[in-house]
């Protein structure tokens, strides 16, 4: 099961990287077809390092660690993240109890 999951995530990662490369290639093709550079067409992924701080841009939108922290705080404020976490914990506890009962019936002490 673990090998299947590793293979699945590896293939998923390869497809994701392939899509990003395809978007970049399409962007380059559009620029070459027009014959001039338009500043409105940004690179798909660009990473810059300024004074030890790393800034990333994906599809023209700036991403940094401060944005991620703000989004995390928003999720914690609306408790949407915690709701899914609680549901997952209840499902895992229920499955543990179910399987422990099944094992008790199959393998008595």
C-alpha positions in Angstrom: 0.0 0.0 0.0 2.8 2.4 0.9 4.6 1.7 -2.5 1.3 2.4 -4.3 0.9 5.7 -2.5 4.5 6.7 -3.3 4.1 5.8 -6.9 0.8 7.7 -7.1 2.3 10.9 -5.6 5.4 10.6 -7.8 3.2 10.4 -10.9 1.0 13.2 -9.6 4.1 15.4 -9.1 5.4 14.6 -12.5 2.1 15.6 -14.1 2.1 18.8 -12.1 5.6 19.7 -13.2 4.7 18.8 -16.7 1.7 21.2 -16.7 3.9 24.0 -15.4 6.5 23.3 -18.1 3.7 23.2 -20.7 2.3 26.6 -19.6 5.8 28.1 -19.8 6.3 26.7 -23.3 3.0 28.0 -24.4 3.9 31.5 -23.0 7.2 31.4 -24.9 5.4 30.3 -28.1 3.0 33.2 -27.8 5.8 35.6 -27.4 7.7 34.1 -30.4 4.5 34.2 -32.5 3.9 37.8 -31.9 7.5 38.8 -32.4 7.7 41.3 -29.5 7.8 41.2 -25.7 4.6 42.2 -23.9 5.1 43.0 -20.2 1.5 41.8 -19.4 2.6 38.2 -20.2 4.5 37.0 -17.2 6.5 33.8 -16.7 4.5 30.9 -15.2 6.9 30.5 -12.3 9.6 32.9 -11.3 11.7 32.9 -8.1 13.8 35.8 -6.9 16.1 36.2 -4.0 16.5 39.6 -2.4 18.6 40.1 0.7 18.1 36.6 1.9 14.4 36.7 1.4 12.9 34.5 -1.3 9.9 35.7 -3.3 8.0 33.5 -5.7 5.5 34.4 -8.4 3.1 31.8 -9.8 1.0 32.9 -12.8 1.8 36.5 -12.1 0.7 36.4 -8.4 3.3 37.1 -5.8 3.6 34.5 -3.1 5.6 34.8 0.1 5.6 33.3 3.5 3.7 36.2 5.0 0.8 35.5 2.6 0.8 31.9 3.6 0.7 32.8 7.3 -2.2 35.2 6.8 -4.2 32.4 5.0 -3.4 30.0 7.7 -4.7 32.5 10.3 -7.8 33.0 8.3 -8.5 29.3 8.2 -8.0 29.0 11.9 -10.3 32.0 12.5 -13.2 30.5 10.5 -12.5 27.0 12.0 -12.9 25.3 8.6 -9.6 23.6 8.9 -10.3 22.4 12.5 -13.7 21.1 11.4 -12.2 18.7 8.9 -9.5 17.8 11.3 -12.1 16.9 13.9 -14.1 14.8 11.4 -10.9 12.9 10.4 -10.1 12.2 14.1 -13.6 10.9 14.8 -13.4 8.6 11.7 -10.0 7.3 12.7 -11.2 6.6 16.3 -14.3 4.8 15.0 -12.2 2.7 12.7 -9.8 1.8 15.5 -12.7 0.7 17.7 -14.3 -1.3 14.9 -11.1 -3.2 14.0 -10.2 -3.8 17.7 -13.7 -5.4 18.2 -13.2 -7.5 15.0 -9.8 -8.6 16.2 -11.2 -9.5 19.7 -13.9 -11.7 18.0 -11.4 -13.4 15.7 -8.4 -13.7 18.1 -9.7 -14.0 21.7 -7.2 -13.9 24.5 
